[in-house]
Amino acid sequence: MSTLAPTILVVEDDDIVRMLIVDVLEELEFTVREADGSEQALDFLADSNQSIDLIMTDVGLPGMDGRELAEKARKLRPALPILFASGYAESIDVPADMHVIGKPFSIDQLRDKVKAILGQ
């Protein structure tokens, strides 16, 4: 993890939802990068030397869904923590080394989940 504020890559195709998540994470003093889909997120991971401490992605992305994104992101950055956000959190099966938060979530729930994943 970086020595400065941890950097979170938020991947969400709904502009309003993405904006709200980014605003909340920035208020919680995280550095945030954003992508409107899986391809943009993978391009960022492949082309940037910037440290990313966590990917927070919607599961239901158009085209390549969040689970496919997670698999490909881990090929680029094997130890990268993944947090899925889903309105169907109780029904999705995620690998043991990945995490899920149900939509809608409160600011406190998001803060606690992200800090737990990052070991803060």
N, C-alpha and C positions, 0 to 999 in steps of 0.2 A: 504494500500500500504506500502511496506517496506520502511525503512528509508534510505537505501542505494539506489543504482541505481535500478529502477524497473526491474523485471525479466519477460522476455517474453518467452513463450514456442512456438516455431515455428514448425508447423506440415506441412510437404510438402514431397510428395513421389518422386519428381524429385530432384535428388541429386544436380544438378547444380543450379536450382532455389533456393533450400533450402540454399545452400552455399552462394549465392549472398544476399539473405535476411538476413541471419545471419551476414555476413560481414557488411552490411549497418547498421543494428541495433547496432552492436558492435561499429562501428565508431560513431554512435549517442550516445554512452556511456550508452547503456542499457546492462544489463546482459542477456545473451541468453542461453536457453536450446533448444535442437532440438530433433525432433522425425521424423522418416521416414514414419509414418503411425498412424492411430487412436489407434491401440492396444498398440503400444509403448508409445504413449502420455498418454493413460489411465493408463497404468502400472506405469508410472512416477508419475502421480497425486495421484494414490492410495498408492504407496509404499514410496513416498518421503514426508518428512515433510517440504521440501523447499517451501518458499513462491513463488507463481506465481502470477504476477499482471495482466497478459493478455495472452490469447491464440490467436495466429495468425495461422489460418488454411486454407489450400486450401479447396475449396468446393468439388472438384472432386477427392477425394481420392479413391483408389481401396478398395474393401471390404466395410467397414463401412465409409460412406462419412462424410464430414465435419460437416454437420448438425446433423447427428446421434452422432458424437463425441461431439459436443457442448451440446446436451441434456444429454449425460452420464457424461460429465465433470461437468456440473452444479449439477448433483446429488451428486458428490463427493465434489464439492466446489461451493455452491450455488450462491455466489456473484461474481464469476469469470467473468470478461469481456471477450467477444469473438469478434474477428475481422476475418471475412471471406475475403479471397483473391480469386477473380474469374475473369476470362476472360469474363464472362457474367454477370457482376455486375448489369447491368440495368435490367436483366431479373430474378434475384433471389429474392425470397421473404424471408426476414429475420425478426425474431421477433423484436419488438420495442426496446428491451433492448440489442440487438446485433448490430454489425456494419459490413460494407462491404467496401472494397476498390477494385477498378477495376484493373486488370492486362492488360497491363503493367502499372506500376506506377513509378513516379519519386521518387528520394530520398526525395525531399521536400514534396511531397504528403504523403509518408509513415511517415516521421517525424511528420508532422502536424496532421495526423490522429491519430497516436499513442499517441501523447501528448494530444490531445483533449480527447481521451478516458480515459487516465490516470489523466486528470484534471490538467495538467501542464501548 
